[in-house]
Amino acid sequence: MHGLAVESTGRYFLDAANSRRYEGHTLWHASASYDLDARWRLDLRLRNLTGERYAERADYAFGNYRYFPGAGRTVFVSLGYAIP
């Protein structure tokens, strides 16, 4: 099984006066699973395919912008075995 997913966060205001904005971001993710044989399975997941720099959360307070960075490109690999 293979998959491609998109995750999007739109623009939003950073302060109570609605005078500053975060422009948002779009992330692409991919996944694949392979049955190696009747018992072994390999799963791969790749998050943030393009290595987009983005903020998990952002705000503007006390005269400063604050950005909480999101994760960069991340790979997850798992290997499973089915016990008979």
Phi and psi in radians as a Rosetta constraint file:
Dihedral C 1 N 2 CA 2 C 2 CIRCULARHARMONIC -2.269 0.35
Dihedral N 2 CA 2 C 2 N 3 CIRCULARHARMONIC 2.640 0.35
Dihedral C 2 N 3 CA 3 C 3 CIRCULARHARMONIC -2.649 0.35
Dihedral N 3 CA 3 C 3 N 4 CIRCULARHARMONIC 2.669 0.35
Dihedral C 3 N 4 CA 4 C 4 CIRCULARHARMONIC -2.314 0.35
Dihedral N 4 CA 4 C 4 N 5 CIRCULARHARMONIC 2.294 0.35
Dihedral C 4 N 5 CA 5 C 5 CIRCULARHARMONIC -2.297 0.35
Dihedral N 5 CA 5 C 5 N 6 CIRCULARHARMONIC 2.641 0.35
Dihedral C 5 N 6 CA 6 C 6 CIRCULARHARMONIC -2.115 0.35
Dihedral N 6 CA 6 C 6 N 7 CIRCULARHARMONIC 2.435 0.35
Dihedral C 6 N 7 CA 7 C 7 CIRCULARHARMONIC -2.202 0.35
Dihedral N 7 CA 7 C 7 N 8 CIRCULARHARMONIC 2.165 0.35
Dihedral C 7 N 8 CA 8 C 8 CIRCULARHARMONIC -2.233 0.35
Dihedral N 8 CA 8 C 8 N 9 CIRCULARHARMONIC 2.350 0.35
Dihedral C 8 N 9 CA 9 C 9 CIRCULARHARMONIC -2.066 0.35
Dihedral N 9 CA 9 C 9 N 10 CIRCULARHARMONIC 2.122 0.35
Dihedral C 9 N 10 CA 10 C 10 CIRCULARHARMONIC -1.405 0.35
Dihedral N 10 CA 10 C 10 N 11 CIRCULARHARMONIC 3.138 0.35
Dihedral C 10 N 11 CA 11 C 11 CIRCULARHARMONIC -1.107 0.35
Dihedral N 11 CA 11 C 11 N 12 CIRCULARHARMONIC 2.564 0.35
Dihedral C 11 N 12 CA 12 C 12 CIRCULARHARMONIC -2.657 0.35
Dihedral N 12 CA 12 C 12 N 13 CIRCULARHARMONIC 2.766 0.35
Dihedral C 12 N 13 CA 13 C 13 CIRCULARHARMONIC -1.353 0.35
Dihedral N 13 CA 13 C 13 N 14 CIRCULARHARMONIC 2.542 0.35
Dihedral C 13 N 14 CA 14 C 14 CIRCULARHARMONIC -1.751 0.35
Dihedral N 14 CA 14 C 14 N 15 CIRCULARHARMONIC -0.234 0.35
Dihedral C 14 N 15 CA 15 C 15 CIRCULARHARMONIC -2.378 0.35
Dihedral N 15 CA 15 C 15 N 16 CIRCULARHARMONIC 2.886 0.35
Dihedral C 15 N 16 CA 16 C 16 CIRCULARHARMONIC -1.138 0.35
Dihedral N 16 CA 16 C 16 N 17 CIRCULARHARMONIC -0.484 0.35
Dihedral C 16 N 17 CA 17 C 17 CIRCULARHARMONIC -1.408 0.35
Dihedral N 17 CA 17 C 17 N 18 CIRCULARHARMONIC -0.079 0.35
Dihedral C 17 N 18 CA 18 C 18 CIRCULARHARMONIC 0.966 0.35
Dihedral N 18 CA 18 C 18 N 19 CIRCULARHARMONIC 0.716 0.35
Dihedral C 18 N 19 CA 19 C 19 CIRCULARHARMONIC -1.868 0.35
Dihedral N 19 CA 19 C 19 N 20 CIRCULARHARMONIC -0.194 0.35
Dihedral C 19 N 20 CA 20 C 20 CIRCULARHARMONIC -2.243 0.35
Dihedral N 20 CA 20 C 20 N 21 CIRCULARHARMONIC 2.488 0.35
Dihedral C 20 N 21 CA 21 C 21 CIRCULARHARMONIC -2.226 0.35
Dihedral N 21 CA 21 C 21 N 22 CIRCULARHARMONIC 2.644 0.35
Dihedral C 21 N 22 CA 22 C 22 CIRCULARHARMONIC -1.735 0.35
Dihedral N 22 CA 22 C 22 N 23 CIRCULARHARMONIC 2.311 0.35
Dihedral C 22 N 23 CA 23 C 23 CIRCULARHARMONIC -1.384 0.35
Dihedral N 23 CA 23 C 23 N 24 CIRCULARHARMONIC -0.131 0.35
Dihedral C 23 N 24 CA 24 C 24 CIRCULARHARMONIC 1.542 0.35
Dihedral N 24 CA 24 C 24 N 25 CIRCULARHARMONIC 3.105 0.35
Dihedral C 24 N 25 CA 25 C 25 CIRCULARHARMONIC -2.746 0.35
Dihedral N 25 CA 25 C 25 N 26 CIRCULARHARMONIC 2.840 0.35
Dihedral C 25 N 26 CA 26 C 26 CIRCULARHARMONIC -2.300 0.35
Dihedral N 26 CA 26 C 26 N 27 CIRCULARHARMONIC 2.253 0.35
Dihedral C 26 N 27 CA 27 C 27 CIRCULARHARMONIC -2.055 0.35
Dihedral N 27 CA 27 C 27 N 28 CIRCULARHARMONIC 2.523 0.35
Dihedral C 27 N 28 CA 28 C 28 CIRCULARHARMONIC -2.001 0.35
Dihedral N 28 CA 28 C 28 N 29 CIRCULARHARMONIC 2.411 0.35
Dihedral C 28 N 29 CA 29 C 29 CIRCULARHARMONIC -2.272 0.35
Dihedral N 29 CA 29 C 29 N 30 CIRCULARHARMONIC 2.642 0.35
Dihedral C 29 N 30 CA 30 C 30 CIRCULARHARMONIC -2.363 0.35
Dihedral N 30 CA 30 C 30 N 31 CIRCULARHARMONIC 2.663 0.35
Dihedral C 30 N 31 CA 31 C 31 CIRCULARHARMONIC -2.556 0.35
Dihedral N 31 CA 31 C 31 N 32 CIRCULARHARMONIC 2.691 0.35
Dihedral C 31 N 32 CA 32 C 32 CIRCULARHARMONIC -2.673 0.35
Dihedral N 32 CA 32 C 32 N 33 CIRCULARHARMONIC 2.543 0.35
Dihedral C 32 N 33 CA 33 C 33 CIRCULARHARMONIC -2.264 0.35
Dihedral N 33 CA 33 C 33 N 34 CIRCULARHARMONIC 2.435 0.35
Dihedral C 33 N 34 CA 34 C 34 CIRCULARHARMONIC -2.301 0.35
Dihedral N 34 CA 34 C 34 N 35 CIRCULARHARMONIC 2.228 0.35
Dihedral C 34 N 35 CA 35 C 35 CIRCULARHARMONIC -1.484 0.35
Dihedral N 35 CA 35 C 35 N 36 CIRCULARHARMONIC 1.937 0.35
Dihedral C 35 N 36 CA 36 C 36 CIRCULARHARMONIC -1.302 0.35
Dihedral N 36 CA 36 C 36 N 37 CIRCULARHARMONIC -0.619 0.35
Dihedral C 36 N 37 CA 37 C 37 CIRCULARHARMONIC -2.810 0.35
Dihedral N 37 CA 37 C 37 N 38 CIRCULARHARMONIC -2.795 0.35
Dihedral C 37 N 38 CA 38 C 38 CIRCULARHARMONIC -1.138 0.35
Dihedral N 38 CA 38 C 38 N 39 CIRCULARHARMONIC -0.409 0.35
Dihedral C 38 N 39 CA 39 C 39 CIRCULARHARMONIC -2.039 0.35
Dihedral N 39 CA 39 C 39 N 40 CIRCULARHARMONIC -0.463 0.35
Dihedral C 39 N 40 CA 40 C 40 CIRCULARHARMONIC -1.720 0.35
Dihedral N 40 CA 40 C 40 N 41 CIRCULARHARMONIC 2.422 0.35
Dihedral C 40 N 41 CA 41 C 41 CIRCULARHARMONIC -2.376 0.35
Dihedral N 41 CA 41 C 41 N 42 CIRCULARHARMONIC 2.394 0.35
Dihedral C 41 N 42 CA 42 C 42 CIRCULARHARMONIC -2.007 0.35
Dihedral N 42 CA 42 C 42 N 43 CIRCULARHARMONIC 2.224 0.35
Dihedral C 42 N 43 CA 43 C 43 CIRCULARHARMONIC -2.074 0.35
Dihedral N 43 CA 43 C 43 N 44 CIRCULARHARMONIC 2.356 0.35
Dihedral C 43 N 44 CA 44 C 44 CIRCULARHARMONIC -2.207 0.35
Dihedral N 44 CA 44 C 44 N 45 CIRCULARHARMONIC 2.364 0.35
Dihedral C 44 N 45 CA 45 C 45 CIRCULARHARMONIC -2.333 0.35
Dihedral N 45 CA 45 C 45 N 46 CIRCULARHARMONIC 2.359 0.35
Dihedral C 45 N 46 CA 46 C 46 CIRCULARHARMONIC -2.190 0.35
Dihedral N 46 CA 46 C 46 N 47 CIRCULARHARMONIC 2.033 0.35
Dihedral C 46 N 47 CA 47 C 47 CIRCULARHARMONIC -1.792 0.35
Dihedral N 47 CA 47 C 47 N 48 CIRCULARHARMONIC 2.496 0.35
Dihedral C 47 N 48 CA 48 C 48 CIRCULARHARMONIC 1.049 0.35
Dihedral N 48 CA 48 C 48 N 49 CIRCULARHARMONIC 1.063 0.35
Dihedral C 48 N 49 CA 49 C 49 CIRCULARHARMONIC -0.853 0.35
Dihedral N 49 CA 49 C 49 N 50 CIRCULARHARMONIC -0.722 0.35
Dihedral C 49 N 50 CA 50 C 50 CIRCULARHARMONIC -1.527 0.35
Dihedral N 50 CA 50 C 50 N 51 CIRCULARHARMONIC -0.060 0.35
Dihedral C 50 N 51 CA 51 C 51 CIRCULARHARMONIC 1.211 0.35
Dihedral N 51 CA 51 C 51 N 52 CIRCULARHARMONIC 0.496 0.35
Dihedral C 51 N 52 CA 52 C 52 CIRCULARHARMONIC -0.978 0.35
Dihedral N 52 CA 52 C 52 N 53 CIRCULARHARMONIC 2.325 0.35
Dihedral C 52 N 53 CA 53 C 53 CIRCULARHARMONIC -1.535 0.35
Dihedral N 53 CA 53 C 53 N 54 CIRCULARHARMONIC 2.201 0.35
Dihedral C 53 N 54 CA 54 C 54 CIRCULARHARMONIC -2.631 0.35
Dihedral N 54 CA 54 C 54 N 55 CIRCULARHARMONIC 2.925 0.35
Dihedral C 54 N 55 CA 55 C 55 CIRCULARHARMONIC -1.854 0.35
Dihedral N 55 CA 55 C 55 N 56 CIRCULARHARMONIC 2.228 0.35
Dihedral C 55 N 56 CA 56 C 56 CIRCULARHARMONIC -1.109 0.35
Dihedral N 56 CA 56 C 56 N 57 CIRCULARHARMONIC -0.639 0.35
Dihedral C 56 N 57 CA 57 C 57 CIRCULARHARMONIC -2.677 0.35
Dihedral N 57 CA 57 C 57 N 58 CIRCULARHARMONIC 2.571 0.35
Dihedral C 57 N 58 CA 58 C 58 CIRCULARHARMONIC -2.520 0.35
Dihedral N 58 CA 58 C 58 N 59 CIRCULARHARMONIC 2.623 0.35
Dihedral C 58 N 59 CA 59 C 59 CIRCULARHARMONIC -2.737 0.35
Dihedral N 59 CA 59 C 59 N 60 CIRCULARHARMONIC 3.044 0.35
Dihedral C 59 N 60 CA 60 C 60 CIRCULARHARMONIC -2.274 0.35
Dihedral N 60 CA 60 C 60 N 61 CIRCULARHARMONIC 2.042 0.35
Dihedral C 60 N 61 CA 61 C 61 CIRCULARHARMONIC -2.566 0.35
Dihedral N 61 CA 61 C 61 N 62 CIRCULARHARMONIC 2.513 0.35
Dihedral C 61 N 62 CA 62 C 62 CIRCULARHARMONIC 0.936 0.35
Dihedral N 62 CA 62 C 62 N 63 CIRCULARHARMONIC 0.645 0.35
Dihedral C 62 N 63 CA 63 C 63 CIRCULARHARMONIC 1.392 0.35
Dihedral N 63 CA 63 C 63 N 64 CIRCULARHARMONIC 0.189 0.35
Dihedral C 63 N 64 CA 64 C 64 CIRCULARHARMONIC -2.306 0.35
Dihedral N 64 CA 64 C 64 N 65 CIRCULARHARMONIC 2.492 0.35
Dihedral C 64 N 65 CA 65 C 65 CIRCULARHARMONIC -1.396 0.35
Dihedral N 65 CA 65 C 65 N 66 CIRCULARHARMONIC 2.427 0.35
Dihedral C 65 N 66 CA 66 C 66 CIRCULARHARMONIC -2.188 0.35
Dihedral N 66 CA 66 C 66 N 67 CIRCULARHARMONIC 2.191 0.35
Dihedral C 66 N 67 CA 67 C 67 CIRCULARHARMONIC -2.115 0.35
Dihedral N 67 CA 67 C 67 N 68 CIRCULARHARMONIC 2.310 0.35
Dihedral C 67 N 68 CA 68 C 68 CIRCULARHARMONIC -1.891 0.35
Dihedral N 68 CA 68 C 68 N 69 CIRCULARHARMONIC 1.768 0.35
Dihedral C 68 N 69 CA 69 C 69 CIRCULARHARMONIC -1.117 0.35
Dihedral N 69 CA 69 C 69 N 70 CIRCULARHARMONIC 2.505 0.35
Dihedral C 69 N 70 CA 70 C 70 CIRCULARHARMONIC -1.516 0.35
Dihedral N 70 CA 70 C 70 N 71 CIRCULARHARMONIC 2.962 0.35
Dihedral C 70 N 71 CA 71 C 71 CIRCULARHARMONIC -1.202 0.35
Dihedral N 71 CA 71 C 71 N 72 CIRCULARHARMONIC 2.522 0.35
Dihedral C 71 N 72 CA 72 C 72 CIRCULARHARMONIC -1.338 0.35
Dihedral N 72 CA 72 C 72 N 73 CIRCULARHARMONIC -2.844 0.35
Dihedral C 72 N 73 CA 73 C 73 CIRCULARHARMONIC -1.048 0.35
Dihedral N 73 CA 73 C 73 N 74 CIRCULARHARMONIC 2.268 0.35
Dihedral C 73 N 74 CA 74 C 74 CIRCULARHARMONIC -2.335 0.35
Dihedral N 74 CA 74 C 74 N 75 CIRCULARHARMONIC 2.381 0.35
Dihedral C 74 N 75 CA 75 C 75 CIRCULARHARMONIC -2.031 0.35
Dihedral N 75 CA 75 C 75 N 76 CIRCULARHARMONIC 2.344 0.35
Dihedral C 75 N 76 CA 76 C 76 CIRCULARHARMONIC -2.117 0.35
Dihedral N 76 CA 76 C 76 N 77 CIRCULARHARMONIC 2.297 0.35
Dihedral C 76 N 77 CA 77 C 77 CIRCULARHARMONIC -2.243 0.35
Dihedral N 77 CA 77 C 77 N 78 CIRCULARHARMONIC 2.314 0.35
Dihedral C 77 N 78 CA 78 C 78 CIRCULARHARMONIC -2.358 0.35
Dihedral N 78 CA 78 C 78 N 79 CIRCULARHARMONIC 2.564 0.35
Dihedral C 78 N 79 CA 79 C 79 CIRCULARHARMONIC -2.169 0.35
Dihedral N 79 CA 79 C 79 N 80 CIRCULARHARMONIC 2.179 0.35
Dihedral C 79 N 80 CA 80 C 80 CIRCULARHARMONIC -2.068 0.35
Dihedral N 80 CA 80 C 80 N 81 CIRCULARHARMONIC 2.626 0.35
Dihedral C 80 N 81 CA 81 C 81 CIRCULARHARMONIC -2.285 0.35
Dihedral N 81 CA 81 C 81 N 82 CIRCULARHARMONIC 2.253 0.35
Dihedral C 81 N 82 CA 82 C 82 CIRCULARHARMONIC -1.595 0.35
Dihedral N 82 CA 82 C 82 N 83 CIRCULARHARMONIC 2.071 0.35
Dihedral C 82 N 83 CA 83 C 83 CIRCULARHARMONIC -1.377 0.35
Dihedral N 83 CA 83 C 83 N 84 CIRCULARHARMONIC 2.243 0.35
